[in-house]
Amino acid sequence: MAQTEVEVLPLTEETLSEDALGTIVTQLAVISYLVFNTPPWSDGLAIPRLIYGLGKDLMRKNAVAYFARLKSGLVVGYNLGYEIFLTSDDTRDRTLQEVSGTNALDYLFEEGRKRIFLGDTLCVHPGLWRQGIGEKLVSAVTEQAQRMEFDIRLGRTDVTHMPQRQHFAKHGFQEVFGENGKPIRGSKDPDRTFWMLLL
């Protein structure tokens, strides 16, 4: 399938401040709504709740976000992530255990690794899947995480979501396995497994 031409841009506080009508945020929320109401996600979150969640994630420590838009200006996808911690007293921060619901991943902070970047959300308009947009977004965020000197990029996806699992494998991510030899599944989302990329 031919790839759709998009421009990939950083989603910054300045970008959002200049968007006086909130067009970008609204388009991002609509894309999230479409994606998160598609199996296997089917989260059923309303658009105002998605706008709130996006704003909250953008305020997390060392947040990085990029969005993709067509030449017409229509936003068609975004990828965002942020630093996660083993422990933190800052309410803006998320800990690895909070994200996963397990302490089975805590060892990632050992072995000389100190900084973990969680690639939290990747959304591309469902009508434009498999056209290279997600790949461009993930590459932009990963490159920025490398510039920020993170040691690991961590991702997660549903065990049935083969396109994302194939994407992870294609780009050098390794599925994270526990001592039992099985993929680690968090108690919060037992159908999701974790993947990591050493940066």
Rosetta blueprint (number, residue, H / E / L):
1 M L
2 A L
3 Q L
4 T L
5 E L
6 V L
7 E E
8 V E
9 L E
10 P E
11 L L
12 T L
13 E H
14 E H
15 T H
16 L H
17 S H
18 E H
19 D L
20 A L
21 L L
22 G L
23 T H
24 I H
25 V H
26 T H
27 Q H
28 L H
29 A H
30 V H
31 I H
32 S H
33 Y H
34 L H
35 V H
36 F H
37 N L
38 T L
39 P L
40 P L
41 W L
42 S L
43 D L
44 G L
45 L L
46 A L
47 I H
48 P H
49 R H
50 L H
51 I H
52 Y H
53 G H
54 L H
55 G H
56 K H
57 D H
58 L H
59 M L
60 R L
61 K L
62 N L
63 A L
64 V E
65 A E
66 Y E
67 F E
68 A E
69 R E
70 L L
71 K L
72 S L
73 G L
74 L L
75 V E
76 V E
77 G E
78 Y E
79 N E
80 L E
81 G E
82 Y E
83 E E
84 I E
85 F E
86 L L
87 T L
88 S L
89 D L
90 D L
91 T L
92 R L
93 D L
94 R E
95 T E
96 L H
97 Q H
98 E H
99 V H
100 S H
101 G L
102 T L
103 N L
104 A L
105 L L
106 D H
107 Y H
108 L H
109 F H
110 E L
111 E L
112 G L
113 R L
114 K L
115 R L
116 I E
117 F E
118 L E
119 G E
120 D E
121 T E
122 L E
123 C E
124 V E
125 H L
126 P H
127 G H
128 L H
129 W L
130 R L
131 Q L
132 G L
133 I H
134 G H
135 E H
136 K H
137 L H
138 V H
139 S H
140 A H
141 V H
142 T H
143 E H
144 Q H
145 A H
146 Q H
147 R H
148 M L
149 E L
150 F L
151 D L
152 I E
153 R E
154 L E
155 G E
156 R E
157 T E
158 D E
159 V L
160 T L
161 H L
162 M H
163 P H
164 Q H
165 R H
166 Q H
167 H H
168 F H
169 A H
170 K H
171 H L
172 G L
173 F L
174 Q E
175 E E
176 V L
177 F E
178 G L
179 E L
180 N L
181 G L
182 K L
183 P E
184 I L
185 R E
186 G L
187 S L
188 K L
189 D L
190 P L
191 D L
192 R E
193 T E
194 F E
195 W E
196 M E
197 L E
198 L E
199 L L
